[in-house]
Amino acid sequence: MAIKRSILKNDKSIFIVKLNLDANDFIPEHSSSAIVTATVTSGLGIFNVGGIENKICNGSFIYLKPDEKHSIKAVESLEIIVHHININHKVTNEAEHICGMTKN
């Protein structure tokens, strides 16, 4: 089980990444200093924000204010497009500090 990341856009104002999680993959609790929006493009998962668990599936939309702690667990294969908006620096290709993930 490995979380796959594909960086779609990376500049001083926005960072967009596509995340693919296999069933039972988990992104531990983390936060971002940016405004974050995400859209689930396929699959089923659990999105936890502020200690509240929410089911997410194809078409689910997520909005997070800066520094909101959150985590994601894939119940079945899950694909999410994540936008980090109004970041004030260019993010490296690894982007662990913004996505809360470790390098695989």
Secondary structure as UniProt FT lines:
FT   STRAND          4..10
FT   STRAND          14..21
FT   TURN            23..24
FT   STRAND          26..30
FT   STRAND          35..42
FT   STRAND          44..49
FT   TURN            50..51
FT   STRAND          52..57
FT   TURN            58..59
FT   STRAND          61..64
FT   TURN            66..67
FT   STRAND          70..74
FT   STRAND          78..85
FT   HELIX           96..99
//
